[in-house]
């Protein structure tokens, strides 16, 4: 696998538990053997309060056991019987505190896979034109509320790439604070 691919937030069957000491992810009703090493595994669901972070898959032992390279992108909270999703976002973003996907007060930092159809397609996505990203690929987004109470959005292209597929579990661009 390259440093990034074109799939983000793909649905994954089953639930997982993370052993922080052994860097193992134990699955229940999972099929890990079809996953490539180097893929990012995301724990929990962003937006409903159960998001627990990201890790890079470093090895696959069986359909129900895989290993992760590090826990640095995880929240530190216990991860047991939790939903998970797969992503091919740029691997360096998992350990980059700038895009840790954690909310801090009035700031929200995320890496989005912007699909070809979402870039500039406001009719079906409901995006406001002032948050328009004219390209597709992997984009880092920072949203915050300024001192006057206005929502501000900053974007940074991490990888310009066509054909990004966000799957049915993608996070709508852009989030609200």
PyMOL commands that place a pseudoatom at each C-alpha (Angstrom):
pseudoatom trace, name=CA, resn=UNK, resi=1, chain=A, elem=C, hetatm=0, pos=[0.000, 0.000, 0.000]
pseudoatom trace, name=CA, resn=UNK, resi=2, chain=A, elem=C, hetatm=0, pos=[1.178, 3.508, -0.784]
pseudoatom trace, name=CA, resn=UNK, resi=3, chain=A, elem=C, hetatm=0, pos=[1.244, 6.295, 1.772]
pseudoatom trace, name=CA, resn=UNK, resi=4, chain=A, elem=C, hetatm=0, pos=[-2.387, 6.986, 0.862]
pseudoatom trace, name=CA, resn=UNK, resi=5, chain=A, elem=C, hetatm=0, pos=[-5.173, 5.472, -1.160]
pseudoatom trace, name=CA, resn=UNK, resi=6, chain=A, elem=C, hetatm=0, pos=[-8.590, 6.576, -2.314]
pseudoatom trace, name=CA, resn=UNK, resi=7, chain=A, elem=C, hetatm=0, pos=[-10.978, 5.014, 0.232]
pseudoatom trace, name=CA, resn=UNK, resi=8, chain=A, elem=C, hetatm=0, pos=[-12.231, 6.654, 3.411]
pseudoatom trace, name=CA, resn=UNK, resi=9, chain=A, elem=C, hetatm=0, pos=[-14.583, 5.497, 6.176]
pseudoatom trace, name=CA, resn=UNK, resi=10, chain=A, elem=C, hetatm=0, pos=[-15.496, 2.186, 4.615]
pseudoatom trace, name=CA, resn=UNK, resi=11, chain=A, elem=C, hetatm=0, pos=[-18.103, 0.128, 6.418]
pseudoatom trace, name=CA, resn=UNK, resi=12, chain=A, elem=C, hetatm=0, pos=[-16.601, -2.721, 8.409]
pseudoatom trace, name=CA, resn=UNK, resi=13, chain=A, elem=C, hetatm=0, pos=[-18.447, -5.705, 9.831]
pseudoatom trace, name=CA, resn=UNK, resi=14, chain=A, elem=C, hetatm=0, pos=[-18.173, -6.671, 13.498]
pseudoatom trace, name=CA, resn=UNK, resi=15, chain=A, elem=C, hetatm=0, pos=[-16.814, -4.998, 16.610]
pseudoatom trace, name=CA, resn=UNK, resi=16, chain=A, elem=C, hetatm=0, pos=[-13.308, -4.721, 18.041]
pseudoatom trace, name=CA, resn=UNK, resi=17, chain=A, elem=C, hetatm=0, pos=[-11.414, -4.513, 21.315]
pseudoatom trace, name=CA, resn=UNK, resi=18, chain=A, elem=C, hetatm=0, pos=[-7.904, -3.019, 21.601]
pseudoatom trace, name=CA, resn=UNK, resi=19, chain=A, elem=C, hetatm=0, pos=[-5.205, -4.348, 23.908]
pseudoatom trace, name=CA, resn=UNK, resi=20, chain=A, elem=C, hetatm=0, pos=[-2.968, -1.320, 24.488]
pseudoatom trace, name=CA, resn=UNK, resi=21, chain=A, elem=C, hetatm=0, pos=[-0.173, -3.440, 26.027]
pseudoatom trace, name=CA, resn=UNK, resi=22, chain=A, elem=C, hetatm=0, pos=[0.246, -5.873, 23.104]
pseudoatom trace, name=CA, resn=UNK, resi=23, chain=A, elem=C, hetatm=0, pos=[-0.898, -3.504, 20.298]
pseudoatom trace, name=CA, resn=UNK, resi=24, chain=A, elem=C, hetatm=0, pos=[-3.455, -6.124, 19.247]
pseudoatom trace, name=CA, resn=UNK, resi=25, chain=A, elem=C, hetatm=0, pos=[-6.968, -5.580, 17.946]
pseudoatom trace, name=CA, resn=UNK, resi=26, chain=A, elem=C, hetatm=0, pos=[-9.298, -8.477, 18.693]
pseudoatom trace, name=CA, resn=UNK, resi=27, chain=A, elem=C, hetatm=0, pos=[-12.354, -8.731, 16.471]
pseudoatom trace, name=CA, resn=UNK, resi=28, chain=A, elem=C, hetatm=0, pos=[-15.766, -10.291, 16.958]
pseudoatom trace, name=CA, resn=UNK, resi=29, chain=A, elem=C, hetatm=0, pos=[-17.540, -11.312, 13.722]
pseudoatom trace, name=CA, resn=UNK, resi=30, chain=A, elem=C, hetatm=0, pos=[-14.785, -9.579, 11.721]
pseudoatom trace, name=CA, resn=UNK, resi=31, chain=A, elem=C, hetatm=0, pos=[-12.915, -10.500, 8.533]
pseudoatom trace, name=CA, resn=UNK, resi=32, chain=A, elem=C, hetatm=0, pos=[-9.474, -8.937, 8.887]
pseudoatom trace, name=CA, resn=UNK, resi=33, chain=A, elem=C, hetatm=0, pos=[-7.703, -11.161, 6.333]
pseudoatom trace, name=CA, resn=UNK, resi=34, chain=A, elem=C, hetatm=0, pos=[-8.984, -9.045, 3.425]
pseudoatom trace, name=CA, resn=UNK, resi=35, chain=A, elem=C, hetatm=0, pos=[-7.432, -5.846, 4.792]
pseudoatom trace, name=CA, resn=UNK, resi=36, chain=A, elem=C, hetatm=0, pos=[-4.008, -4.573, 3.654]
pseudoatom trace, name=CA, resn=UNK, resi=37, chain=A, elem=C, hetatm=0, pos=[-1.317, -3.669, 6.159]
pseudoatom trace, name=CA, resn=UNK, resi=38, chain=A, elem=C, hetatm=0, pos=[-0.796, 0.088, 6.135]
pseudoatom trace, name=CA, resn=UNK, resi=39, chain=A, elem=C, hetatm=0, pos=[-4.535, 0.754, 6.173]
pseudoatom trace, name=CA, resn=UNK, resi=40, chain=A, elem=C, hetatm=0, pos=[-5.794, 3.068, 8.920]
pseudoatom trace, name=CA, resn=UNK, resi=41, chain=A, elem=C, hetatm=0, pos=[-8.312, 1.607, 11.351]
pseudoatom trace, name=CA, resn=UNK, resi=42, chain=A, elem=C, hetatm=0, pos=[-10.643, 4.131, 13.016]
pseudoatom trace, name=CA, resn=UNK, resi=43, chain=A, elem=C, hetatm=0, pos=[-12.249, 3.231, 16.332]
pseudoatom trace, name=CA, resn=UNK, resi=44, chain=A, elem=C, hetatm=0, pos=[-15.756, 4.399, 17.217]
pseudoatom trace, name=CA, resn=UNK, resi=45, chain=A, elem=C, hetatm=0, pos=[-18.027, 6.770, 15.343]
pseudoatom trace, name=CA, resn=UNK, resi=46, chain=A, elem=C, hetatm=0, pos=[-17.111, 10.431, 14.982]
pseudoatom trace, name=CA, resn=UNK, resi=47, chain=A, elem=C, hetatm=0, pos=[-19.961, 12.770, 15.793]
pseudoatom trace, name=CA, resn=UNK, resi=48, chain=A, elem=C, hetatm=0, pos=[-21.849, 10.634, 18.306]
pseudoatom trace, name=CA, resn=UNK, resi=49, chain=A, elem=C, hetatm=0, pos=[-19.326, 10.810, 21.160]
pseudoatom trace, name=CA, resn=UNK, resi=50, chain=A, elem=C, hetatm=0, pos=[-17.773, 7.365, 20.717]
pseudoatom trace, name=CA, resn=UNK, resi=51, chain=A, elem=C, hetatm=0, pos=[-14.811, 8.250, 18.471]
pseudoatom trace, name=CA, resn=UNK, resi=52, chain=A, elem=C, hetatm=0, pos=[-11.597, 6.925, 20.069]
pseudoatom trace, name=CA, resn=UNK, resi=53, chain=A, elem=C, hetatm=0, pos=[-8.918, 7.591, 17.452]
pseudoatom trace, name=CA, resn=UNK, resi=54, chain=A, elem=C, hetatm=0, pos=[-6.961, 6.066, 14.576]
pseudoatom trace, name=CA, resn=UNK, resi=55, chain=A, elem=C, hetatm=0, pos=[-4.124, 3.554, 14.244]
pseudoatom trace, name=CA, resn=UNK, resi=56, chain=A, elem=C, hetatm=0, pos=[-2.156, 2.060, 11.345]
pseudoatom trace, name=CA, resn=UNK, resi=57, chain=A, elem=C, hetatm=0, pos=[-2.513, -1.699, 10.801]
pseudoatom trace, name=CA, resn=UNK, resi=58, chain=A, elem=C, hetatm=0, pos=[0.938, -3.301, 10.906]
pseudoatom trace, name=CA, resn=UNK, resi=59, chain=A, elem=C, hetatm=0, pos=[0.027, -6.990, 10.631]
pseudoatom trace, name=CA, resn=UNK, resi=60, chain=A, elem=C, hetatm=0, pos=[-2.877, -9.381, 10.190]
pseudoatom trace, name=CA, resn=UNK, resi=61, chain=A, elem=C, hetatm=0, pos=[-2.844, -12.727, 11.962]
pseudoatom trace, name=CA, resn=UNK, resi=62, chain=A, elem=C, hetatm=0, pos=[-6.389, -13.980, 11.272]
pseudoatom trace, name=CA, resn=UNK, resi=63, chain=A, elem=C, hetatm=0, pos=[-9.945, -12.855, 10.613]
pseudoatom trace, name=CA, resn=UNK, resi=64, chain=A, elem=C, hetatm=0, pos=[-10.250, -11.890, 14.272]
pseudoatom trace, name=CA, resn=UNK, resi=65, chain=A, elem=C, hetatm=0, pos=[-6.741, -10.675, 15.190]
pseudoatom trace, name=CA, resn=UNK, resi=66, chain=A, elem=C, hetatm=0, pos=[-4.557, -7.883, 13.831]
pseudoatom trace, name=CA, resn=UNK, resi=67, chain=A, elem=C, hetatm=0, pos=[-1.766, -5.701, 15.170]
pseudoatom trace, name=CA, resn=UNK, resi=68, chain=A, elem=C, hetatm=0, pos=[-1.355, -1.935, 15.066]
pseudoatom trace, name=CA, resn=UNK, resi=69, chain=A, elem=C, hetatm=0, pos=[1.902, 0.001, 14.802]
pseudoatom trace, name=CA, resn=UNK, resi=70, chain=A, elem=C, hetatm=0, pos=[1.255, 2.401, 17.672]
pseudoatom trace, name=CA, resn=UNK, resi=71, chain=A, elem=C, hetatm=0, pos=[-1.389, 3.750, 20.036]
pseudoatom trace, name=CA, resn=UNK, resi=72, chain=A, elem=C, hetatm=0, pos=[-0.260, 7.388, 19.600]
pseudoatom trace, name=CA, resn=UNK, resi=73, chain=A, elem=C, hetatm=0, pos=[-3.341, 8.235, 17.514]
pseudoatom trace, name=CA, resn=UNK, resi=74, chain=A, elem=C, hetatm=0, pos=[-5.748, 6.755, 20.071]
pseudoatom trace, name=CA, resn=UNK, resi=75, chain=A, elem=C, hetatm=0, pos=[-7.485, 8.601, 22.881]
pseudoatom trace, name=CA, resn=UNK, resi=76, chain=A, elem=C, hetatm=0, pos=[-6.133, 6.373, 25.675]
pseudoatom trace, name=CA, resn=UNK, resi=77, chain=A, elem=C, hetatm=0, pos=[-9.646, 5.376, 26.744]
pseudoatom trace, name=CA, resn=UNK, resi=78, chain=A, elem=C, hetatm=0, pos=[-10.547, 1.694, 26.863]
pseudoatom trace, name=CA, resn=UNK, resi=79, chain=A, elem=C, hetatm=0, pos=[-11.672, 0.397, 23.465]
pseudoatom trace, name=CA, resn=UNK, resi=80, chain=A, elem=C, hetatm=0, pos=[-13.943, -2.613, 23.940]
pseudoatom trace, name=CA, resn=UNK, resi=81, chain=A, elem=C, hetatm=0, pos=[-16.822, -3.926, 21.788]
pseudoatom trace, name=CA, resn=UNK, resi=82, chain=A, elem=C, hetatm=0, pos=[-16.513, -0.836, 19.572]
pseudoatom trace, name=CA, resn=UNK, resi=83, chain=A, elem=C, hetatm=0, pos=[-17.422, -0.182, 15.931]
pseudoatom trace, name=CA, resn=UNK, resi=84, chain=A, elem=C, hetatm=0, pos=[-14.536, 0.373, 13.541]
pseudoatom trace, name=CA, resn=UNK, resi=85, chain=A, elem=C, hetatm=0, pos=[-14.005, 1.726, 10.030]
pseudoatom trace, name=CA, resn=UNK, resi=86, chain=A, elem=C, hetatm=0, pos=[-11.152, 1.563, 7.559]
pseudoatom trace, name=CA, resn=UNK, resi=87, chain=A, elem=C, hetatm=0, pos=[-9.479, 4.443, 5.743]
pseudoatom trace, name=CA, resn=UNK, resi=88, chain=A, elem=C, hetatm=0, pos=[-6.624, 4.957, 3.300]
pseudoatom trace, name=CA, resn=UNK, resi=89, chain=A, elem=C, hetatm=0, pos=[-5.986, 8.532, 4.403]
pseudoatom trace, name=CA, resn=UNK, resi=90, chain=A, elem=C, hetatm=0, pos=[-2.360, 9.727, 4.469]
pseudoatom trace, name=CA, resn=UNK, resi=91, chain=A, elem=C, hetatm=0, pos=[-0.624, 7.637, 7.157]
pseudoatom trace, name=CA, resn=UNK, resi=92, chain=A, elem=C, hetatm=0, pos=[1.338, 10.531, 8.624]
pseudoatom trace, name=CA, resn=UNK, resi=93, chain=A, elem=C, hetatm=0, pos=[-1.911, 12.213, 9.720]
pseudoatom trace, name=CA, resn=UNK, resi=94, chain=A, elem=C, hetatm=0, pos=[-2.521, 9.500, 12.340]
pseudoatom trace, name=CA, resn=UNK, resi=95, chain=A, elem=C, hetatm=0, pos=[0.443, 10.667, 14.429]
pseudoatom trace, name=CA, resn=UNK, resi=96, chain=A, elem=C, hetatm=0, pos=[0.220, 14.354, 13.473]
pseudoatom trace, name=CA, resn=UNK, resi=97, chain=A, elem=C, hetatm=0, pos=[-1.345, 16.281, 16.356]
pseudoatom trace, name=CA, resn=UNK, resi=98, chain=A, elem=C, hetatm=0, pos=[-2.536, 18.902, 13.863]
pseudoatom trace, name=CA, resn=UNK, resi=99, chain=A, elem=C, hetatm=0, pos=[-4.999, 16.345, 12.469]
pseudoatom trace, name=CA, resn=UNK, resi=100, chain=A, elem=C, hetatm=0, pos=[-5.599, 14.169, 15.498]
pseudoatom trace, name=CA, resn=UNK, resi=101, chain=A, elem=C, hetatm=0, pos=[-9.355, 14.201, 14.857]
pseudoatom trace, name=CA, resn=UNK, resi=102, chain=A, elem=C, hetatm=0, pos=[-9.989, 15.269, 18.430]
pseudoatom trace, name=CA, resn=UNK, resi=103, chain=A, elem=C, hetatm=0, pos=[-12.167, 18.243, 19.285]
pseudoatom trace, name=CA, resn=UNK, resi=104, chain=A, elem=C, hetatm=0, pos=[-10.748, 20.867, 21.577]
pseudoatom trace, name=CA, resn=UNK, resi=105, chain=A, elem=C, hetatm=0, pos=[-13.216, 23.456, 22.858]
pseudoatom trace, name=CA, resn=UNK, resi=106, chain=A, elem=C, hetatm=0, pos=[-14.324, 25.538, 19.889]
pseudoatom trace, name=CA, resn=UNK, resi=107, chain=A, elem=C, hetatm=0, pos=[-11.922, 23.917, 17.395]
pseudoatom trace, name=CA, resn=UNK, resi=108, chain=A, elem=C, hetatm=0, pos=[-12.427, 20.851, 15.237]
pseudoatom trace, name=CA, resn=UNK, resi=109, chain=A, elem=C, hetatm=0, pos=[-9.610, 19.346, 13.169]
pseudoatom trace, name=CA, resn=UNK, resi=110, chain=A, elem=C, hetatm=0, pos=[-10.257, 16.630, 10.591]
pseudoatom trace, name=CA, resn=UNK, resi=111, chain=A, elem=C, hetatm=0, pos=[-8.819, 15.037, 7.497]
pseudoatom trace, name=CA, resn=UNK, resi=112, chain=A, elem=C, hetatm=0, pos=[-11.500, 14.592, 4.841]
pseudoatom trace, name=CA, resn=UNK, resi=113, chain=A, elem=C, hetatm=0, pos=[-11.513, 12.448, 1.772]
pseudoatom trace, name=CA, resn=UNK, resi=114, chain=A, elem=C, hetatm=0, pos=[-13.197, 14.822, -0.690]
pseudoatom trace, name=CA, resn=UNK, resi=115, chain=A, elem=C, hetatm=0, pos=[-14.695, 12.756, -3.498]
pseudoatom trace, name=CA, resn=UNK, resi=116, chain=A, elem=C, hetatm=0, pos=[-14.841, 13.809, -7.116]
pseudoatom trace, name=CA, resn=UNK, resi=117, chain=A, elem=C, hetatm=0, pos=[-18.601, 14.223, -6.864]
pseudoatom trace, name=CA, resn=UNK, resi=118, chain=A, elem=C, hetatm=0, pos=[-18.444, 16.255, -3.624]
pseudoatom trace, name=CA, resn=UNK, resi=119, chain=A, elem=C, hetatm=0, pos=[-15.956, 18.856, -4.852]
pseudoatom trace, name=CA, resn=UNK, resi=120, chain=A, elem=C, hetatm=0, pos=[-18.236, 21.701, -5.868]
pseudoatom trace, name=CA, resn=UNK, resi=121, chain=A, elem=C, hetatm=0, pos=[-21.460, 19.623, -5.879]
pseudoatom trace, name=CA, resn=UNK, resi=122, chain=A, elem=C, hetatm=0, pos=[-23.556, 21.679, -3.491]
pseudoatom trace, name=CA, resn=UNK, resi=123, chain=A, elem=C, hetatm=0, pos=[-26.923, 20.508, -4.769]
pseudoatom trace, name=CA, resn=UNK, resi=124, chain=A, elem=C, hetatm=0, pos=[-26.653, 17.019, -3.278]
pseudoatom trace, name=CA, resn=UNK, resi=125, chain=A, elem=C, hetatm=0, pos=[-24.244, 17.581, -0.392]
pseudoatom trace, name=CA, resn=UNK, resi=126, chain=A, elem=C, hetatm=0, pos=[-25.767, 20.729, 1.077]
pseudoatom trace, name=CA, resn=UNK, resi=127, chain=A, elem=C, hetatm=0, pos=[-22.382, 22.430, 1.414]
pseudoatom trace, name=CA, resn=UNK, resi=128, chain=A, elem=C, hetatm=0, pos=[-22.326, 26.157, 1.849]
pseudoatom trace, name=CA, resn=UNK, resi=129, chain=A, elem=C, hetatm=0, pos=[-20.524, 27.884, -1.023]
pseudoatom trace, name=CA, resn=UNK, resi=130, chain=A, elem=C, hetatm=0, pos=[-18.196, 29.790, 1.326]
pseudoatom trace, name=CA, resn=UNK, resi=131, chain=A, elem=C, hetatm=0, pos=[-16.677, 26.438, 2.436]
pseudoatom trace, name=CA, resn=UNK, resi=132, chain=A, elem=C, hetatm=0, pos=[-16.138, 25.237, -1.120]
pseudoatom trace, name=CA, resn=UNK, resi=133, chain=A, elem=C, hetatm=0, pos=[-13.095, 23.099, -1.907]
pseudoatom trace, name=CA, resn=UNK, resi=134, chain=A, elem=C, hetatm=0, pos=[-12.556, 23.267, -5.651]
pseudoatom trace, name=CA, resn=UNK, resi=135, chain=A, elem=C, hetatm=0, pos=[-10.582, 20.029, -5.820]
pseudoatom trace, name=CA, resn=UNK, resi=136, chain=A, elem=C, hetatm=0, pos=[-10.737, 16.484, -4.580]
pseudoatom trace, name=CA, resn=UNK, resi=137, chain=A, elem=C, hetatm=0, pos=[-8.300, 14.402, -2.563]
pseudoatom trace, name=CA, resn=UNK, resi=138, chain=A, elem=C, hetatm=0, pos=[-7.240, 14.394, 1.074]
pseudoatom trace, name=CA, resn=UNK, resi=139, chain=A, elem=C, hetatm=0, pos=[-7.853, 17.766, 2.706]
pseudoatom trace, name=CA, resn=UNK, resi=140, chain=A, elem=C, hetatm=0, pos=[-7.075, 18.856, 6.264]
pseudoatom trace, name=CA, resn=UNK, resi=141, chain=A, elem=C, hetatm=0, pos=[-9.792, 21.102, 7.679]
pseudoatom trace, name=CA, resn=UNK, resi=142, chain=A, elem=C, hetatm=0, pos=[-9.732, 23.296, 10.788]
pseudoatom trace, name=CA, resn=UNK, resi=143, chain=A, elem=C, hetatm=0, pos=[-13.028, 24.845, 11.879]
pseudoatom trace, name=CA, resn=UNK, resi=144, chain=A, elem=C, hetatm=0, pos=[-13.280, 27.249, 14.762]
pseudoatom trace, name=CA, resn=UNK, resi=145, chain=A, elem=C, hetatm=0, pos=[-15.367, 30.113, 16.113]
pseudoatom trace, name=CA, resn=UNK, resi=146, chain=A, elem=C, hetatm=0, pos=[-13.550, 33.445, 16.137]
pseudoatom trace, name=CA, resn=UNK, resi=147, chain=A, elem=C, hetatm=0, pos=[-13.762, 36.061, 18.897]
pseudoatom trace, name=CA, resn=UNK, resi=148, chain=A, elem=C, hetatm=0, pos=[-16.838, 37.593, 17.213]
pseudoatom trace, name=CA, resn=UNK, resi=149, chain=A, elem=C, hetatm=0, pos=[-18.762, 34.302, 17.174]
pseudoatom trace, name=CA, resn=UNK, resi=150, chain=A, elem=C, hetatm=0, pos=[-18.257, 33.637, 13.448]
pseudoatom trace, name=CA, resn=UNK, resi=151, chain=A, elem=C, hetatm=0, pos=[-17.552, 30.133, 12.175]
pseudoatom trace, name=CA, resn=UNK, resi=152, chain=A, elem=C, hetatm=0, pos=[-14.214, 30.057, 10.328]
pseudoatom trace, name=CA, resn=UNK, resi=153, chain=A, elem=C, hetatm=0, pos=[-12.935, 27.266, 8.097]
pseudoatom trace, name=CA, resn=UNK, resi=154, chain=A, elem=C, hetatm=0, pos=[-9.323, 26.776, 7.020]
pseudoatom trace, name=CA, resn=UNK, resi=155, chain=A, elem=C, hetatm=0, pos=[-8.311, 24.048, 4.583]
pseudoatom trace, name=CA, resn=UNK, resi=156, chain=A, elem=C, hetatm=0, pos=[-4.988, 22.559, 3.543]
pseudoatom trace, name=CA, resn=UNK, resi=157, chain=A, elem=C, hetatm=0, pos=[-4.544, 20.143, 0.651]
pseudoatom trace, name=CA, resn=UNK, resi=158, chain=A, elem=C, hetatm=0, pos=[-2.609, 17.139, 1.938]
pseudoatom trace, name=CA, resn=UNK, resi=159, chain=A, elem=C, hetatm=0, pos=[-2.870, 15.044, -1.238]
pseudoatom trace, name=CA, resn=UNK, resi=160, chain=A, elem=C, hetatm=0, pos=[-4.515, 16.219, -4.458]
pseudoatom trace, name=CA, resn=UNK, resi=161, chain=A, elem=C, hetatm=0, pos=[-6.085, 13.070, -5.868]
pseudoatom trace, name=CA, resn=UNK, resi=162, chain=A, elem=C, hetatm=0, pos=[-9.009, 12.143, -8.043]
pseudoatom trace, name=CA, resn=UNK, resi=163, chain=A, elem=C, hetatm=0, pos=[-11.392, 9.268, -7.412]
pseudoatom trace, name=CA, resn=UNK, resi=164, chain=A, elem=C, hetatm=0, pos=[-11.614, 9.425, -3.613]
pseudoatom trace, name=CA, resn=UNK, resi=165, chain=A, elem=C, hetatm=0, pos=[-14.439, 7.191, -2.394]
pseudoatom trace, name=CA, resn=UNK, resi=166, chain=A, elem=C, hetatm=0, pos=[-15.957, 8.172, 0.927]
pseudoatom trace, name=CA, resn=UNK, resi=167, chain=A, elem=C, hetatm=0, pos=[-18.347, 5.253, 1.437]
pseudoatom trace, name=CA, resn=UNK, resi=168, chain=A, elem=C, hetatm=0, pos=[-21.619, 5.493, 3.303]
pseudoatom trace, name=CA, resn=UNK, resi=169, chain=A, elem=C, hetatm=0, pos=[-19.887, 6.207, 6.626]
pseudoatom trace, name=CA, resn=UNK, resi=170, chain=A, elem=C, hetatm=0, pos=[-18.070, 9.368, 5.556]
pseudoatom trace, name=CA, resn=UNK, resi=171, chain=A, elem=C, hetatm=0, pos=[-18.237, 12.508, 7.638]
pseudoatom trace, name=CA, resn=UNK, resi=172, chain=A, elem=C, hetatm=0, pos=[-19.963, 15.318, 5.781]
pseudoatom trace, name=CA, resn=UNK, resi=173, chain=A, elem=C, hetatm=0, pos=[-17.684, 18.174, 4.856]
pseudoatom trace, name=CA, resn=UNK, resi=174, chain=A, elem=C, hetatm=0, pos=[-17.597, 20.512, 6.682]
pseudoatom trace, name=CA, resn=UNK, resi=175, chain=A, elem=C, hetatm=0, pos=[-18.420, 19.873, 10.323]
pseudoatom trace, name=CA, resn=UNK, resi=176, chain=A, elem=C, hetatm=0, pos=[-20.082, 22.378, 12.582]
pseudoatom trace, name=CA, resn=UNK, resi=177, chain=A, elem=C, hetatm=0, pos=[-18.391, 23.450, 15.787]
for i in range(1, 177): cmd.bond("trace and resi %d" % i, "trace and resi %d" % (i + 1))
show_as sticks, trace
zoom trace
